[in-house]
Amino acid sequence: MTHEPTQDAANSADALTRLKNAQRAVRNTIRTLQVRLRFIVILAAALVVAGQWDTLRNHWDKLTSRLIGDRLPSRIVPPDTEYFCPMDPVVVSMTPGKCDICNMALVRRKIGDTSPLPSGVLARMQLSPYRMQLAGIQTAPADYRPIAHELHLTGIARKDGQIECRVSARDRAFVAAGQAAEVCVDESSGQAKAKGQVTSLDVNPHDSHTNVAIHLEESAPVIAFGTNVFATVHKPIAELEPFRSLPTNAPPLVKGELLALYTCPQHPEVFATARGRCPVDRNNELQRRGLLDNQRVRWWCPMHPNVTSDQADASCAACGEMKLVPRIVTYRPTGKVLTVPESAVVDTGTRKVVFVEQMPGMFDSIEISVGPRCGDVYPVVSGIEPGQRVVVNGAFLLDAETRLNPGLAASYFGAGRSARDELPVSKQGTCPVTGKPLGSMGTPVSITINGQTVQLCCEGCEERLRKSPEKYLSRPKSR
């Protein structure tokens, strides 16, 4: 009777021991699986998160936007957006701000997108110091010089001792009565040089040439009748058109006269007397531009360029009292014209361009209008201003690189206006104020009035439109 309870207790102890051993084996198995499979689980989770990242991010943005509301809308920047400075393109930021160099507000653009170049710029090149040294790039400033065009003529000695020469119709403008001349018999040796003066010019009706008579000084050596001679005359460029009509000698400054204007970095032709946004696209902030010593602020009518004034509040009677707009007038010294070295001018066949250094390593291709070549320089009619540095050594290399690889000039800062900017012009057609075709007075000006965006032919039309919008916006649209 006493043996049975002892046997049952032993059996229970054996069963409990086996249960504990089984539990221990299960725990060891689970622990082993955790150790062996945790890397695979982590990798699988990472793959799931990466594959569903956009969905997870959208859910996160919705959750955070509900929590923070509209407190930080300006800090949320799309991942494909960057900000750059039009004046100093090397300054690029992923967040809004101002340029550390010129303190200009950064402009927003998509990463990799090409932005339009400023008006008047054909191409823009950005070179590293190593590439500039390798290409031998050198620059020189455009400055004023007293230059003259040298015209070489051939003639014959007459019986009366005067020299008769012939001038083509193309060179007729470089010869005038009373002009000094130099005469020699042998052009190569320079012997028998004599000084004289142009006395008369007679147009030949048969071949459109002009016969020029040169009277020699009394002290000049006698030149035998029938002797072939060579004559040289010099015509100062400042006495030729259009240089002669350019403003000369800046008037003295008066009290209250403006010493600076505000202009758009993308549209240099836009001028304003106060800060604000560019009237062309309303995107860029106008930047202050100080005047040179030989520059003054004057006002004019874009529709009637002959209407000008020295007063800021003047208006154009021909345009219905449209307010005149400001501009910068540059005065040249008497007897001098703005010049650039001959090596700086690249003749493409259809235009003449120079490469202007806007900042170290950055060069803009700009079309210029020049007069006749005078020795090693060209007189400049328009396109650049005094003091701007132009490339005098390596200009053809820059031009060749933009032609062989046009994308190189566009990849850094763009190479023209986008189709989006041109679309409103093609839709609207004409200016609602003047009725002139958009683009006939330069880059159209875009304004928003009464919730409607309207393009004008020039800045001077804005005030009239804002005063009487119902008068001009009710006109039928051009097709």
C-alpha positions in Angstrom: 0.0 0.0 0.0 2.8 2.4 0.7 4.6 1.7 -2.7 1.9 3.2 -5.1 2.0 6.8 -4.0 5.8 6.8 -4.3 5.5 5.5 -7.9 3.0 8.2 -8.9 5.1 11.0 -7.5 8.1 9.7 -9.5 6.0 9.6 -12.7 4.8 13.1 -12.1 8.3 14.3 -11.6 9.4 12.7 -14.9 6.5 14.3 -16.8 7.3 17.7 -15.4 11.0 17.3 -16.3 10.1 16.3 -19.9 7.7 19.3 -20.2 10.4 21.7 -19.0 12.9 20.2 -21.4 10.4 20.6 -24.3 9.7 24.2 -23.4 13.4 24.9 -23.2 13.9 23.3 -26.6 11.1 25.5 -28.1 12.7 28.6 -26.6 16.1 27.7 -27.9 14.6 27.1 -31.4 12.8 30.4 -31.4 15.9 32.2 -30.2 18.0 30.5 -32.9 15.5 31.5 -35.6 15.5 35.1 -34.3 19.3 35.3 -34.5 19.5 33.6 -37.9 16.5 35.3 -39.6 16.7 38.9 -38.2 19.0 40.1 -41.0 16.6 38.8 -43.6 13.6 40.4 -41.9 15.4 43.8 -41.6 16.4 43.6 -45.3 12.8 42.7 -46.3 11.4 45.6 -44.3 13.9 48.0 -45.9 12.8 46.9 -49.3 9.1 47.3 -48.5 9.7 50.8 -47.2 11.8 51.8 -50.3 9.2 50.4 -52.6 6.3 52.2 -50.9 8.2 55.4 -50.0 6.0 57.7 -52.1 2.9 56.3 -50.4 4.4 56.5 -46.9 5.6 60.1 -47.6 2.2 61.2 -48.7 0.6 59.8 -45.5 3.3 61.5 -43.5 2.8 64.8 -45.2 -1.0 64.6 -44.6 -0.4 63.8 -41.0 2.1 66.6 -40.4 0.0 69.2 -42.3 -2.9 68.5 -40.0 -0.7 68.9 -37.0 1.1 72.1 -38.0 -1.6 73.7 -40.1 -0.5 76.6 -42.2 2.3 77.7 -39.9 5.2 76.7 -42.2 3.9 76.8 -45.8 6.9 78.8 -47.1 9.4 76.3 -45.8 8.1 73.4 -47.8 10.1 73.3 -51.0 9.5 70.7 -53.8 12.4 68.3 -54.2 12.9 69.3 -57.8 13.2 73.0 -57.1 16.3 75.2 -56.5 17.0 78.9 -56.2 19.6 80.9 -58.1 20.8 84.5 -58.5 20.4 85.9 -62.1 23.3 88.4 -61.5 25.7 85.8 -60.0 24.6 82.4 -61.3 27.2 80.6 -59.3 25.0 81.2 -56.2 22.6 78.3 -56.0 20.5 77.3 -53.0 17.9 74.7 -52.1 15.9 77.2 -50.0 14.6 80.7 -50.7 16.9 83.5 -49.6 19.2 86.3 -50.9 22.4 86.2 -52.8 25.5 86.5 -50.7 27.3 88.6 -53.4 24.7 91.1 -54.6 22.0 90.7 -51.9 19.4 90.1 -54.6 16.5 87.8 -53.9 17.1 84.4 -55.4 14.9 83.2 -58.3 13.1 79.9 -58.2 13.6 77.3 -61.0 13.4 73.6 -61.5 16.6 71.6 -61.1 18.1 71.1 -64.6 15.7 73.6 -66.2 17.1 76.2 -68.6 16.3 79.7 -67.7 16.0 82.5 -70.3 19.0 84.7 -70.8 18.7 88.5 -70.2 17.5 90.6 -73.2 20.2 91.3 -75.7 22.4 88.4 -74.6 22.9 85.8 -77.4 24.8 83.2 -75.4 26.5 82.9 -72.0 29.7 81.0 -71.2 31.0 80.0 -67.8 34.7 79.1 -67.8 36.9 77.8 -65.0 40.2 79.6 -64.3 42.1 76.7 -65.7 40.2 76.8 -69.0 40.6 80.6 -69.2 44.4 80.2 -68.8 44.4 77.3 -71.3 42.6 79.4 -73.9 44.6 82.5 -73.2 41.5 84.6 -72.5 42.3 88.3 -72.0 40.0 91.3 -71.6 40.2 95.1 -72.1 37.7 97.9 -71.3 35.8 99.8 -73.9 36.9 103.4 -73.7 36.7 106.7 -75.6 39.4 107.6 -78.1 39.9 110.3 -80.8 40.1 108.1 -83.9 40.0 108.9 -87.6 39.3 106.8 -90.7 42.2 106.7 -93.1 41.3 106.7 -96.8 44.0 105.9 -99.4 43.4 107.3 -102.9 45.2 107.1 -106.2 45.4 110.1 -108.6 47.4 111.9 -111.2 49.1 115.3 -111.3 47.4 117.9 -113.5 48.9 120.8 -115.5 47.8 123.3 -112.9 49.8 121.5 -110.2 46.7 120.1 -108.4 46.2 116.4 -107.8 43.1 114.7 -109.2 41.8 111.6 -107.5 38.7 109.4 -107.8 36.6 108.3 -104.8 34.0 105.6 -104.9 30.4 106.2 -103.7 31.0 104.0 -100.7 34.0 106.2 -99.5 32.4 109.5 -100.4 31.4 110.3 -96.8 35.1 110.3 -95.8 36.1 113.2 -98.0 35.1 116.8 -97.6 36.2 120.2 -99.0 38.9 121.8 -96.8 40.1 118.4 -95.5 43.9 118.0 -95.1 45.6 115.4 -97.3 49.1 113.9 -97.7 50.5 113.2 -101.2 53.5 111.1 -102.2 54.8 109.8 -105.6 56.2 106.4 -104.4 54.0 105.0 -101.7 56.5 102.3 -100.8 59.5 104.6 -100.3 57.5 107.6 -99.1 59.6 110.0 -101.2 58.5 113.4 -102.4 55.9 113.8 -99.6 53.8 116.8 -99.8 50.9 118.3 -97.8 47.8 119.7 -99.4 44.1 120.4 -99.0 40.9 119.1 -100.7 39.5 122.0 -102.7 36.5 120.5 -104.6 34.5 117.4 -105.1 32.6 116.7 -108.4 30.3 113.8 -108.8 30.8 111.9 -112.1 27.3 111.2 -113.5 28.5 108.3 -115.7 29.9 106.0 -113.0 28.8 107.5 -109.7 32.4 108.2 -108.7 33.5 111.5 -107.3 36.5 113.5 -108.6 38.5 115.0 -105.8 40.9 117.9 -106.4 43.8 118.4 -104.0 45.7 121.7 -103.9 49.3 121.3 -102.8 51.0 123.8 -100.5 53.4 126.4 -102.0 56.4 124.8 -100.2 55.6 121.3 -101.7 58.0 119.9 -104.3 56.8 120.2 -107.9 55.2 117.0 -109.3 55.5 116.6 -113.1 52.3 116.5 -115.1 50.9 113.1 -115.6 52.7 111.6 -112.7 50.8 108.9 -110.7 50.5 109.8 -107.1 49.1 108.4 -103.9 47.0 110.5 -101.5 45.9 109.9 -97.9 43.0 111.7 -96.2 41.9 111.4 -92.5 38.3 111.8 -91.5 37.6 112.0 -87.7 34.9 109.5 -86.8 33.3 111.9 -84.4 32.3 114.0 -87.4 30.4 111.2 -89.1 26.9 110.1 -88.5 25.5 108.6 -86.3 28.4 109.6 -84.0 28.0 113.3 -84.7 24.4 113.2 -83.5 25.2 111.4 -80.2 25.0 113.6 -77.1 28.3 115.3 -76.3 29.7 116.5 -72.9 27.4 115.7 -70.0 25.7 118.8 -68.5 26.5 119.7 -64.9 24.5 118.0 -62.2 21.7 120.0 -60.7 20.2 119.7 -57.2 17.7 116.9 -57.0 18.8 115.1 -60.1 18.7 111.3 -60.0 22.1 109.6 -59.6 20.7 106.0 -60.1 17.9 104.1 -61.6 16.4 100.6 -61.0 16.7 98.0 -63.7 15.8 94.3 -64.1 18.7 91.8 -64.4 16.7 89.8 -67.0 15.5 92.9 -68.9 18.2 95.6 -68.9 16.1 97.8 -71.1 13.6 98.3 -68.2 14.2 101.4 -66.0 12.3 102.7 -63.0 12.9 105.4 -60.5 11.8 103.3 -57.5 12.2 99.7 -56.3 9.6 97.1 -57.3 9.1 94.1 -59.5 10.0 93.9 -63.2 6.9 95.1 -65.2 7.7 92.6 -68.0 7.1 89.3 -66.1 6.6 90.4 -62.4 9.2 87.9 -61.3 12.4 89.7 -60.7 13.1 92.5 -58.2 14.5 95.6 -59.8 18.1 96.3 -58.8 19.7 99.7 -58.2 22.1 100.8 -60.9 24.3 103.8 -60.3 25.2 106.2 -63.1 28.6 106.9 -64.5 30.1 110.4 -64.5 29.1 110.9 -68.2 25.5 109.6 -67.8 22.3 111.4 -66.9 18.6 110.4 -66.4 16.3 111.7 -69.1 12.7 110.9 -70.1 11.3 109.9 -73.5 8.3 108.4 -75.2 8.8 104.9 -76.6 6.0 105.5 -79.2 7.6 108.8 -80.3 11.3 108.7 -79.6 11.8 112.3 -80.7 9.6 113.4 -77.7 12.1 113.8 -74.8 12.3 115.9 -71.6 14.6 116.6 -68.7 11.6 116.6 -66.3 10.3 113.5 -64.6 6.6 114.5 -64.8 6.6 115.3 -68.6 4.1 113.6 -70.9 3.7 113.0 -74.6 0.9 115.0 -76.3 0.9 112.8 -79.4 0.0 109.8 -77.2 -2.8 111.5 -75.3 -0.6 112.8 -72.4 1.0 109.5 -71.8 3.7 109.8 -69.1 7.3 109.7 -70.4 9.5 106.8 -69.1 13.0 107.2 -67.8 16.2 106.1 -69.6 19.9 106.6 -69.2 21.6 109.0 -71.7 25.4 108.6 -72.1 27.4 111.6 -73.2 30.7 111.2 -75.1 33.6 113.6 -74.8 34.1 116.1 -77.7 36.1 114.6 -80.5 36.0 111.1 -79.1 33.9 108.0 -79.7 33.5 104.7 -77.8 35.9 102.1 -79.2 36.7 98.4 -78.8 39.8 96.6 -80.1 39.5 95.1 -83.5 40.3 91.6 -82.1 37.3 91.8 -79.8 34.8 91.9 -82.6 33.6 88.6 -84.1 31.9 89.0 -87.5 29.4 86.2 -88.0 28.3 87.4 -91.4 24.9 88.6 -90.3 25.9 90.4 -87.1 29.0 91.6 -85.1 29.3 90.4 -81.6 31.6 90.8 -78.6 32.0 88.8 -75.5 31.5 90.9 -72.4 32.9 89.8 -69.0 30.0 90.1 -66.6 31.9 88.5 -63.7 35.1 86.5 -63.3 34.8 83.6 -65.7 31.4 84.5 -67.1 31.1 85.9 -70.6 28.0 87.2 -72.5 27.8 87.2 -76.3 26.3 90.6 -77.2 25.5 92.1 -80.6 26.9 95.5 -81.2 26.6 98.1 -83.9 30.0 99.6 -85.1 31.3 102.1 -87.6 34.1 101.7 -90.1 37.3 100.1 -88.8 40.0 102.6 -87.9 43.4 100.9 -87.5 43.2 98.4 -84.7 39.9 99.6 -83.2 36.2 99.8 -84.1 34.0 102.7 -83.2 30.9 101.5 -81.3 27.4 103.0 -82.1 25.4 100.8 -79.6 25.4 97.6 -77.7 27.9 98.1 -74.9 28.8 100.9 -72.4 32.1 102.5 -71.5 34.0 100.6 -68.9 32.6 97.2 -69.8 35.4 94.6 -70.3 35.4 92.8 -73.6 37.4 89.7 -74.6 40.3 90.8 -76.9 42.2 87.5 -77.0 40.2 84.3 -77.3 36.9 85.8 -78.6 37.0 83.5 -81.7 37.5 80.5 -79.4 34.5 81.4 -77.4 32.4 82.0 -80.5 33.6 78.7 -82.1 32.7 76.7 -78.9 29.2 78.1 -78.8 28.7 77.2 -82.5 30.2 73.7 -82.3 28.4 72.9 -79.0 25.3 75.3 -78.6 24.2 73.2 -75.6 27.3 74.4 -73.7 26.1 77.9 -73.6 22.5 76.8 -72.8 23.4 74.3 -70.1 24.6 76.8 -67.7 22.0 79.5 -67.8 19.7 79.0 -70.8 19.7 80.4 -74.3 16.4 82.1 -75.0 12.9 82.8 -73.9 10.6 79.8 -73.3 7.5 79.2 -75.4 5.4 79.9 -72.3 6.6 83.5 -72.3 5.8 84.0 -76.0 2.3 82.5 -75.8 0.4 85.5 -74.3 1.9 87.8 -77.0 0.6 85.6 -79.8 -2.8 85.3 -78.2 -3.4 89.0 -77.5 -1.8 90.4 -80.6 -1.9 94.2 -79.9 -1.6 96.6 -77.1 -5.1 97.6 -75.7 -4.0 101.2 -75.1 -2.2 102.2 -78.3 -3.3 99.4 -80.7 0.3 98.8 -81.7 1.5 95.2 -82.3 3.1 93.7 -79.2 6.8 93.6 -79.6 7.0 96.6 -81.8 8.3 98.8 -78.9 10.5 96.1 -77.4 9.7 93.5 -74.9 6.0 93.7 -73.9 5.1 94.7 -70.4 2.7 92.3 -68.4 0.4 93.7 -65.7 -2.6 92.3 -63.8 -5.7 94.5 -63.4 -9.1 93.5 -62.1 -7.9 89.8 -62.0 -7.0 89.9 -65.7 -3.4 89.7 -67.1 -2.8 92.1 -69.9 0.3 92.8 -72.0 1.2 96.3 -73.1 3.6 97.5 -75.8 5.6 99.6 -73.3 5.8 100.7 -69.7 4.3 104.1 -70.5 0.9 102.6 -71.2 0.4 101.2 -67.7 -0.7 104.4 -66.0 -3.4 105.1 -68.7 -4.7 101.6 -68.4 -4.9 101.7 -64.6 -6.8 105.0 -64.7 -9.4 103.9 -67.2 -9.4 100.1 -67.4 -13.0 99.9 -68.6 -12.1 102.2 -71.6 -9.3 100.0 -72.9 -10.3 96.5 -71.8 -13.7 96.8 -73.4 -12.1 97.1 -76.9 -12.4 94.1 -79.2 -9.5 91.8 -79.1 -7.2 91.4 -82.1 -7.2 88.1 -83.9 
